[in-house]
Amino acid sequence: MRLLIRLIASALAFWAATALISGIKVNGGAWTYLWVALLFGLINGLIGSLIKLFTLPAILLTFGLFSFVINAAMLMLTARWSERLDVTNFWSALGASLIISVSLMLTNQLTKAQK
């Protein structure tokens, strides 16, 4: 159940990012947002975790801020692998990754509180 809530929250976070950042666009409806959120979660979970492990010193030196750069890179990788997501440049991806990360952090806090 928590996985489904997290997927829906990710899709809503992508919707918020597309509404607030002009350089990111999802071509399609609600199902497309769910697909892009699922693909981003898989890419970020598999490849992003490995990259975060290798760049742990940089993450520690920047007090965790470098993880936003990694998330932006994973978002750009998701856009490359999905024809439904368009990201124009790195700065748009960075802004979207901030919105998505904060949204998912709030969702995690709310689901842990209801446990």
Rosetta constraint file for C-alpha pairs under 8 A:
AtomPair CA 1 CA 5 HARMONIC 6.36 0.50
AtomPair CA 2 CA 6 HARMONIC 6.02 0.50
AtomPair CA 2 CA 111 HARMONIC 7.49 0.50
AtomPair CA 3 CA 7 HARMONIC 6.13 0.50
AtomPair CA 4 CA 8 HARMONIC 6.22 0.50
AtomPair CA 5 CA 9 HARMONIC 6.04 0.50
AtomPair CA 6 CA 10 HARMONIC 6.02 0.50
AtomPair CA 6 CA 104 HARMONIC 7.50 0.50
AtomPair CA 6 CA 107 HARMONIC 7.27 0.50
AtomPair CA 6 CA 108 HARMONIC 7.88 0.50
AtomPair CA 7 CA 11 HARMONIC 6.25 0.50
AtomPair CA 7 CA 34 HARMONIC 6.84 0.50
AtomPair CA 7 CA 37 HARMONIC 6.51 0.50
AtomPair CA 7 CA 38 HARMONIC 6.56 0.50
AtomPair CA 8 CA 12 HARMONIC 6.22 0.50
AtomPair CA 8 CA 34 HARMONIC 6.76 0.50
AtomPair CA 9 CA 13 HARMONIC 6.04 0.50
AtomPair CA 9 CA 103 HARMONIC 7.57 0.50
AtomPair CA 9 CA 104 HARMONIC 6.77 0.50
AtomPair CA 9 CA 107 HARMONIC 6.91 0.50
AtomPair CA 10 CA 14 HARMONIC 6.17 0.50
AtomPair CA 10 CA 34 HARMONIC 7.65 0.50
AtomPair CA 10 CA 37 HARMONIC 5.47 0.50
AtomPair CA 10 CA 100 HARMONIC 7.05 0.50
AtomPair CA 10 CA 103 HARMONIC 7.78 0.50
AtomPair CA 10 CA 104 HARMONIC 6.64 0.50
AtomPair CA 11 CA 15 HARMONIC 6.24 0.50
AtomPair CA 11 CA 30 HARMONIC 7.94 0.50
AtomPair CA 11 CA 33 HARMONIC 5.04 0.50
AtomPair CA 11 CA 34 HARMONIC 5.10 0.50
AtomPair CA 11 CA 36 HARMONIC 7.45 0.50
AtomPair CA 11 CA 37 HARMONIC 5.22 0.50
AtomPair CA 12 CA 16 HARMONIC 6.17 0.50
AtomPair CA 12 CA 33 HARMONIC 7.72 0.50
AtomPair CA 13 CA 17 HARMONIC 6.11 0.50
AtomPair CA 13 CA 99 HARMONIC 6.87 0.50
AtomPair CA 13 CA 100 HARMONIC 5.08 0.50
AtomPair CA 13 CA 103 HARMONIC 5.94 0.50
AtomPair CA 13 CA 104 HARMONIC 7.41 0.50
AtomPair CA 14 CA 18 HARMONIC 6.16 0.50
AtomPair CA 14 CA 33 HARMONIC 6.81 0.50
AtomPair CA 14 CA 37 HARMONIC 7.07 0.50
AtomPair CA 14 CA 96 HARMONIC 7.71 0.50
AtomPair CA 14 CA 100 HARMONIC 6.49 0.50
AtomPair CA 15 CA 19 HARMONIC 6.19 0.50
AtomPair CA 15 CA 33 HARMONIC 7.11 0.50
AtomPair CA 16 CA 20 HARMONIC 6.12 0.50
AtomPair CA 16 CA 99 HARMONIC 7.51 0.50
AtomPair CA 17 CA 21 HARMONIC 5.64 0.50
AtomPair CA 17 CA 24 HARMONIC 7.34 0.50
AtomPair CA 17 CA 95 HARMONIC 7.85 0.50
AtomPair CA 17 CA 96 HARMONIC 5.11 0.50
AtomPair CA 17 CA 99 HARMONIC 6.04 0.50
AtomPair CA 17 CA 100 HARMONIC 6.90 0.50
AtomPair CA 18 CA 22 HARMONIC 6.76 0.50
AtomPair CA 18 CA 23 HARMONIC 7.87 0.50
AtomPair CA 18 CA 24 HARMONIC 5.44 0.50
AtomPair CA 18 CA 25 HARMONIC 5.43 0.50
AtomPair CA 18 CA 26 HARMONIC 7.08 0.50
AtomPair CA 18 CA 96 HARMONIC 7.66 0.50
AtomPair CA 21 CA 92 HARMONIC 6.43 0.50
AtomPair CA 21 CA 95 HARMONIC 6.93 0.50
AtomPair CA 21 CA 96 HARMONIC 6.65 0.50
AtomPair CA 22 CA 92 HARMONIC 7.35 0.50
AtomPair CA 23 CA 86 HARMONIC 7.87 0.50
AtomPair CA 23 CA 87 HARMONIC 5.81 0.50
AtomPair CA 23 CA 88 HARMONIC 5.16 0.50
AtomPair CA 23 CA 89 HARMONIC 6.88 0.50
AtomPair CA 23 CA 92 HARMONIC 5.09 0.50
AtomPair CA 23 CA 93 HARMONIC 7.75 0.50
AtomPair CA 24 CA 85 HARMONIC 7.47 0.50
AtomPair CA 24 CA 86 HARMONIC 5.64 0.50
AtomPair CA 24 CA 87 HARMONIC 4.55 0.50
AtomPair CA 24 CA 88 HARMONIC 6.44 0.50
AtomPair CA 24 CA 92 HARMONIC 6.30 0.50
AtomPair CA 24 CA 93 HARMONIC 7.16 0.50
AtomPair CA 24 CA 96 HARMONIC 7.51 0.50
AtomPair CA 25 CA 85 HARMONIC 5.91 0.50
AtomPair CA 25 CA 86 HARMONIC 5.10 0.50
AtomPair CA 25 CA 87 HARMONIC 6.58 0.50
AtomPair CA 26 CA 32 HARMONIC 7.39 0.50
AtomPair CA 26 CA 33 HARMONIC 6.93 0.50
AtomPair CA 26 CA 84 HARMONIC 5.61 0.50
AtomPair CA 26 CA 85 HARMONIC 4.61 0.50
AtomPair CA 26 CA 86 HARMONIC 6.29 0.50
AtomPair CA 27 CA 32 HARMONIC 7.31 0.50
AtomPair CA 27 CA 84 HARMONIC 4.95 0.50
AtomPair CA 27 CA 85 HARMONIC 6.34 0.50
AtomPair CA 27 CA 86 HARMONIC 7.80 0.50
AtomPair CA 28 CA 32 HARMONIC 5.34 0.50
AtomPair CA 28 CA 33 HARMONIC 7.40 0.50
AtomPair CA 28 CA 84 HARMONIC 6.99 0.50
AtomPair CA 29 CA 33 HARMONIC 6.58 0.50
AtomPair CA 30 CA 34 HARMONIC 6.38 0.50
AtomPair CA 31 CA 35 HARMONIC 6.17 0.50
AtomPair CA 32 CA 36 HARMONIC 6.08 0.50
AtomPair CA 32 CA 84 HARMONIC 7.15 0.50
AtomPair CA 33 CA 37 HARMONIC 6.01 0.50
AtomPair CA 34 CA 38 HARMONIC 6.09 0.50
AtomPair CA 35 CA 39 HARMONIC 6.13 0.50
AtomPair CA 36 CA 40 HARMONIC 5.98 0.50
AtomPair CA 36 CA 78 HARMONIC 7.73 0.50
AtomPair CA 36 CA 82 HARMONIC 7.45 0.50
AtomPair CA 36 CA 84 HARMONIC 7.49 0.50
AtomPair CA 36 CA 85 HARMONIC 7.08 0.50
AtomPair CA 37 CA 41 HARMONIC 6.03 0.50
AtomPair CA 38 CA 42 HARMONIC 6.24 0.50
AtomPair CA 39 CA 43 HARMONIC 6.15 0.50
AtomPair CA 39 CA 78 HARMONIC 6.81 0.50
AtomPair CA 40 CA 44 HARMONIC 5.80 0.50
AtomPair CA 40 CA 74 HARMONIC 7.30 0.50
AtomPair CA 40 CA 75 HARMONIC 6.63 0.50
AtomPair CA 40 CA 78 HARMONIC 5.76 0.50
AtomPair CA 41 CA 45 HARMONIC 5.73 0.50
AtomPair CA 42 CA 46 HARMONIC 6.01 0.50
AtomPair CA 43 CA 47 HARMONIC 5.51 0.50
AtomPair CA 43 CA 48 HARMONIC 6.51 0.50
AtomPair CA 43 CA 74 HARMONIC 6.72 0.50
AtomPair CA 43 CA 78 HARMONIC 7.01 0.50
AtomPair CA 44 CA 48 HARMONIC 4.27 0.50
AtomPair CA 44 CA 49 HARMONIC 6.53 0.50
AtomPair CA 44 CA 71 HARMONIC 7.09 0.50
AtomPair CA 44 CA 74 HARMONIC 5.96 0.50
AtomPair CA 45 CA 49 HARMONIC 5.56 0.50
AtomPair CA 46 CA 50 HARMONIC 6.64 0.50
AtomPair CA 47 CA 51 HARMONIC 6.27 0.50
AtomPair CA 47 CA 74 HARMONIC 7.93 0.50
AtomPair CA 48 CA 52 HARMONIC 6.02 0.50
AtomPair CA 48 CA 70 HARMONIC 6.88 0.50
AtomPair CA 48 CA 71 HARMONIC 7.12 0.50
AtomPair CA 48 CA 74 HARMONIC 6.50 0.50
AtomPair CA 49 CA 53 HARMONIC 6.20 0.50
AtomPair CA 50 CA 54 HARMONIC 6.44 0.50
AtomPair CA 51 CA 55 HARMONIC 6.10 0.50
AtomPair CA 51 CA 70 HARMONIC 7.58 0.50
AtomPair CA 52 CA 56 HARMONIC 5.77 0.50
AtomPair CA 52 CA 59 HARMONIC 7.69 0.50
AtomPair CA 52 CA 67 HARMONIC 6.98 0.50
AtomPair CA 52 CA 70 HARMONIC 7.30 0.50
AtomPair CA 55 CA 59 HARMONIC 6.32 0.50
AtomPair CA 56 CA 60 HARMONIC 6.09 0.50
AtomPair CA 57 CA 61 HARMONIC 6.09 0.50
AtomPair CA 58 CA 62 HARMONIC 6.18 0.50
AtomPair CA 58 CA 66 HARMONIC 6.61 0.50
AtomPair CA 59 CA 63 HARMONIC 6.04 0.50
AtomPair CA 59 CA 64 HARMONIC 4.74 0.50
AtomPair CA 59 CA 65 HARMONIC 6.48 0.50
AtomPair CA 59 CA 66 HARMONIC 5.04 0.50
AtomPair CA 59 CA 67 HARMONIC 6.20 0.50
AtomPair CA 60 CA 64 HARMONIC 5.89 0.50
AtomPair CA 62 CA 66 HARMONIC 6.13 0.50
AtomPair CA 64 CA 68 HARMONIC 7.80 0.50
AtomPair CA 65 CA 69 HARMONIC 7.33 0.50
AtomPair CA 66 CA 70 HARMONIC 6.50 0.50
AtomPair CA 67 CA 71 HARMONIC 6.13 0.50
AtomPair CA 68 CA 72 HARMONIC 6.11 0.50
AtomPair CA 68 CA 94 HARMONIC 6.76 0.50
AtomPair CA 68 CA 97 HARMONIC 6.36 0.50
AtomPair CA 68 CA 98 HARMONIC 6.54 0.50
AtomPair CA 68 CA 101 HARMONIC 7.99 0.50
AtomPair CA 69 CA 73 HARMONIC 6.26 0.50
AtomPair CA 69 CA 94 HARMONIC 6.40 0.50
AtomPair CA 70 CA 74 HARMONIC 6.20 0.50
AtomPair CA 71 CA 75 HARMONIC 6.10 0.50
AtomPair CA 71 CA 94 HARMONIC 7.58 0.50
AtomPair CA 71 CA 97 HARMONIC 5.86 0.50
AtomPair CA 72 CA 76 HARMONIC 6.25 0.50
AtomPair CA 72 CA 90 HARMONIC 7.02 0.50
AtomPair CA 72 CA 93 HARMONIC 4.88 0.50
AtomPair CA 72 CA 94 HARMONIC 4.77 0.50
AtomPair CA 72 CA 96 HARMONIC 7.47 0.50
AtomPair CA 72 CA 97 HARMONIC 5.37 0.50
AtomPair CA 73 CA 77 HARMONIC 6.18 0.50
AtomPair CA 73 CA 90 HARMONIC 7.69 0.50
AtomPair CA 73 CA 93 HARMONIC 7.42 0.50
AtomPair CA 74 CA 78 HARMONIC 6.09 0.50
AtomPair CA 75 CA 79 HARMONIC 6.25 0.50
AtomPair CA 75 CA 93 HARMONIC 6.31 0.50
AtomPair CA 75 CA 97 HARMONIC 7.20 0.50
AtomPair CA 76 CA 80 HARMONIC 6.26 0.50
AtomPair CA 76 CA 87 HARMONIC 6.50 0.50
AtomPair CA 76 CA 90 HARMONIC 7.52 0.50
AtomPair CA 76 CA 93 HARMONIC 6.53 0.50
AtomPair CA 77 CA 81 HARMONIC 6.30 0.50
AtomPair CA 78 CA 82 HARMONIC 5.95 0.50
AtomPair CA 78 CA 85 HARMONIC 7.52 0.50
AtomPair CA 79 CA 83 HARMONIC 6.89 0.50
AtomPair CA 79 CA 84 HARMONIC 7.52 0.50
AtomPair CA 79 CA 85 HARMONIC 4.92 0.50
AtomPair CA 79 CA 86 HARMONIC 5.69 0.50
AtomPair CA 79 CA 87 HARMONIC 6.27 0.50
AtomPair CA 80 CA 85 HARMONIC 7.99 0.50
AtomPair CA 87 CA 92 HARMONIC 6.79 0.50
AtomPair CA 87 CA 93 HARMONIC 6.46 0.50
AtomPair CA 88 CA 92 HARMONIC 6.77 0.50
AtomPair CA 88 CA 93 HARMONIC 7.96 0.50
AtomPair CA 89 CA 93 HARMONIC 6.53 0.50
AtomPair CA 90 CA 94 HARMONIC 6.09 0.50
AtomPair CA 91 CA 95 HARMONIC 6.18 0.50
AtomPair CA 92 CA 96 HARMONIC 6.09 0.50
AtomPair CA 93 CA 97 HARMONIC 5.95 0.50
AtomPair CA 94 CA 98 HARMONIC 6.27 0.50
AtomPair CA 95 CA 99 HARMONIC 6.45 0.50
AtomPair CA 96 CA 100 HARMONIC 6.05 0.50
AtomPair CA 97 CA 101 HARMONIC 5.82 0.50
AtomPair CA 98 CA 102 HARMONIC 6.10 0.50
AtomPair CA 99 CA 103 HARMONIC 6.08 0.50
AtomPair CA 100 CA 104 HARMONIC 6.11 0.50
AtomPair CA 101 CA 105 HARMONIC 6.03 0.50
AtomPair CA 102 CA 106 HARMONIC 6.25 0.50
AtomPair CA 103 CA 107 HARMONIC 6.25 0.50
AtomPair CA 104 CA 108 HARMONIC 6.07 0.50
AtomPair CA 105 CA 109 HARMONIC 6.28 0.50
AtomPair CA 106 CA 110 HARMONIC 6.21 0.50
AtomPair CA 107 CA 111 HARMONIC 6.14 0.50
AtomPair CA 108 CA 112 HARMONIC 6.07 0.50
AtomPair CA 109 CA 113 HARMONIC 6.18 0.50
AtomPair CA 110 CA 114 HARMONIC 6.47 0.50
AtomPair CA 111 CA 115 HARMONIC 6.45 0.50
